[in-house]
Structure formats: structure tokens, C-alpha cells
């Protein structure tokens, strides 16, 4: 599908109400008093429209889930707070045209590529997102003071907690909301990644991830590593040929001024080395060529290689409240099927999303010539990305299956998928159903654990 079709689809944007009121300089993102007063009133504190949509199919926001439901008995695996919900309808290749104004080009392409097996069960929309008070307070503070820096590729006067731009002026600001969004003070997880063949055969690579925002470290001294947003360490646990390899990342806030710092430990060589390729379109870890480094977490890293356009808002069917997909004990073979994951375990809902277009700048390089992002208004998490090659053809479709980790008030993903329409293969990242623990948010790490010298010890098999 050519770029012209993508432009045509964007004429379907349902609401650009907020765009008209944001005609300020791209580097002056802080809002005036009149705009700030909308936060917590007609807008939620993170900038979503608080009211229901016109026909009530998207409900008003009433605060989301702020405490664990009665079915939750503790631990890192969650129960489904909506076990009795049934699909309102199912979108298939036969009826997709009826819903095309609420689907992305990539979603429509999935129906055409897999007409006999790809479906989208659509459920009642539930605005479950919630955040701790400290994050909401920081977001209000950021709205009044944070601006883009360094040509738009860093943040200035940012409280390193909360969202910097609840009322964004442009696409770059909207993407920054996703990049720095709240994922707990710190988190750890054991998670699987599958890259099935065309016939559905697959093996799972198991990772142990540890993540901490700078302010979440238990020993972080004031003024130290001020340009670091978070620390990330990923150890491969299996298969045996990869076990013990470790990736360490110090994610900087301004990656143009100070590029991301990354190191890898190779267990076979017992050697630590710098890893500048862990950025942009560098190959994803153990991904069989099916994702780039900046495909992880849907999108991560510096924004300097693209021109970003905030197109507007629209209503879309996106993956949401995917507790069934994250159910403990569900077998990976039941999730991973040929061509795409098993639709039986997915849940889609109608939500408002921000639409952001990214076009590769002249003179820069990336395997993706353009991308269209669809970002959930309640969480600033990217839900869907349509990826285009350098000739303007639709190439890959990313979908993130969002859920709220209600025990910690953390919106995050049950699973990330990236579908290659040409190869008819895909990558699924975030599998945890067969693992001994799920995501844990109550651990705290020390800065020593994120030093390159600690990698050898981390990589012991």
C-alpha cells in the first residue's frame, strides 16, 4: 500500500479540536494558565478527553481501576477483572470494510493477508487506566514548565516522573509522552520472545529484564546521572547457545547531546564491550531479523531521524484490557499460531487515539521510511504502528496488547507483536504465561547493579 493511501486514510481523523488550540512554537511546549485549567476538568490530568464520545460507545473517564479487584489474591499474575464480558461483535475479512474508518491501514492489511484466520473480537470499551498520585502531580507540574530542547530531541525542565506534554503541540511531543511514560519506579520480569516460521513452528527465547527509572534507584545521589532517564538490563536465560549474554543500557533523556550508553556481555567470550549498534535500526536481540532496536517497547530512543507530525485524534479499535492473553498457565503453543497470534485470546475496544506521522528526514538513514503511530489517549502508550519502507509500501504492523497492572497502577503491555507482511512472519515479545513469575514492581535496585563492571557477574550461567 502506497503512501497516498495512508494520506487518504488520515482524512478520517475524527477530532482535531485540541490541535487548533495549540498553535505555539514547537520548542515552547509548556501550556498557559487557561490550558492548564483544563487538566483535571474537561481533560484528564494526562490530557485525555474526560467526556464520553457522542454515542456513548467510549465512556466518560471516571478514574480507572485504582485498586485490585476482588478476584486478585496477590502475586505477580493478575486475574481478569471482567470475566463475564463477551464480544459485542467480531471483525473479519468479510466485514472489515464496514469498520475501516476505525482501523489502521496495517490492521486492514492483516485481514487481507490472513483472510481465513485473522479476526478482531471487539468488546465493551472500559477506560481502566490509572496512575499514582505522584505521577499525576508531576504531570501537572511538567505541563507548566517542560519544553523540548536540543532541536526537539531532549527535554528541558522535566520532572523525571509523569508525562511532559499532556497537551502536546506537535508529534515529537506526543512521542516523548510515550518514551518517558510511567512503568513503575522499577520493574523486573521473566519474559519470552517467539519468532515463528511461516508454518507456525517456533522456539522461545527467555529473557530476564530489570528496569529502573533513575529516581527509583535506592542509592541515587542528587545531581548524579541527571541526563539518564532509566537503566535497563536484559539477560538471556535460554536457549543454551545464547544463555548468559547480557545487555545493559543507560537511557539518556537527550540522546543527541549524549547518545544512549549501551554495553553487552558475551558469555562465550567472557567479555564486556560497548554496543553503539543498540539504537535506531540496529538489529533487535535474538529477533531473527524481525525487529529493529527501536521497535522494542513499540518505540524507544532518539527522535532526531524523523520529522514528526501530529495529525489529530480519531476513534479506533485497539487492543485493550488483554488480561485473557496474559493468563497464568496458558500455553505458548495456544497463543503462537502461523501468521499471527491466536485471536481467541485477544480483546479490542473502541478508544480515542492520537495519530502521529513520522517521515524520515532527508540525509538520514533508517530501514523504515515512514511510520504512523496510534497512541492511546488515556495512557500515552502506543497501541498500533504502521511501518513503511523507503518506497512508501506498507511493510510491518506493530500491535501492543495493553492492560493495567492494577496492583501497582501501571499501564503496560501483556504482549507486543510485530507482523512482517512481506515475510508472513512475526515477532511476539512479552510472553510470561508459562514462567514462574510475572512482572514485579516492588523491587529496588542500586546504581552498582547497572555499572558495566557488574555485567560479568550478571552473565554467569
C-alpha positions, 0 to 999 in steps of 0.5 A: 500500500502506497503512501497516498493511501495512508494520506487518504486514510488520515482524512478520517481523523475524527477530532482535531479540536485540541490541535487548533488550540495549540498553535505555539512554537514547537520548542515552547511546549509548556501550556498557559494558565487557561490550558492548564485549567483544563487538566483535571476538568474537561481533560484528564490530568494526562490530557485525555478527553474526560467526556464520553464520545457522542454515542456513548460507545467510549465512556466518560473517564471516571478514574480507572481501576485504582485498586485490585479487584476482588478476584486478585489474591496477590502475586505477580499474575493478575486475574481478569477483572471482567470475566463475564464480558463477551464480544459485542461483535467480531471483525473479519475479512468479510466485514472489515470494510464496514469498520475501516474508518476505525482501523489502521491501514496495517490492521486492514492489511492483516485481514487481507493477508490472513483472510481465513484466520485473522479476526478482531473480537471487539468488546465493551470499551472500559477506560481502566487506566490509572496512575499514582498520585505522584505521577499525576502531580508531576504531570501537572507540574511538567505541563507548566514548565517542560519544553523540548530542547536540543532541536526537539530531541531532549527535554528541558525542565522535566520532572523525571516522573509523569508525562511532559506534554499532556497537551502536546503541540506537535508529534515529537511531543506526543512521542516523548509522552510515550518514551518517558511514560510511567512503568513503575519506579522499577520493574523486573520480569521473566519474559519470552520472545517467539519468532515463528516460521511461516508454518507456525513452528517456533522456539522461545527465547527467555529473557530476564529484564530489570528496569529502573527509572533513575529516581527509583534507584535506592542509592541515587545521589542528587545531581548524579546521572541527571541526563539518564532517564532509566537503566535497563538490563536484559539477560538471556536465560535460554536457549543454551547457545545464547544463555548468559549474554547480557545487555545493559543500557543507560537511557539518556533523556537527550540522546543527541547531546549524549547518545544512549550508553549501551554495553553487552556481555558475551558469555562465550567470550567472557567479555564486556564491550560497548554496543553503539549498534543498540539504537535506531535500526540496529538489529533487535536481540535474538529477533531473527531479523524481525525487529529493529532496536527501536521497535522494542517497547513499540518505540524507544530512543532518539527522535532526531531521524524523523520529522514528526507530525501530529495529525489529530485524534480519531476513534479506533479499535485497539487492543485493550484490557488483554488480561485473557492473553496474559493468563497464568498457565496458558500455553505458548503453543495456544497463543503462537499460531502461523501468521499471527497470534491466536485471536481467541485470546485477544480483546479490542475496544473502541478508544480515542487515539492520537495519530502521529506521522513520522517521515524520515528526514532527508540525509538520514538513514533508517530501514523504515521510511515512514511510520504512523503511530496510534497512541492511546489517549488515556495512557500515552502508550502506543497501541498500533504502528504502521511501518513503511519502507523507503518506497512508501509500501506498507511493510510491518504492523506493530500491535501492543496488547495493553492492560493495567497492572492494577496492583501497582497502577501501571499501564503496560503491555501483556504482549507486543507483536510485530507482523512482517507482511512481506515475510508472513512472519512475526515477532511476539515479545512479552510472553510470561504465561508459562514462567514462574513469575510475572512482572514485579514492581516492588523491587529496588535496585542500586546504581552498582547493579547497572555499572558495566563492571557488574555485567560479568557477574550478571552473565554467569550461567 
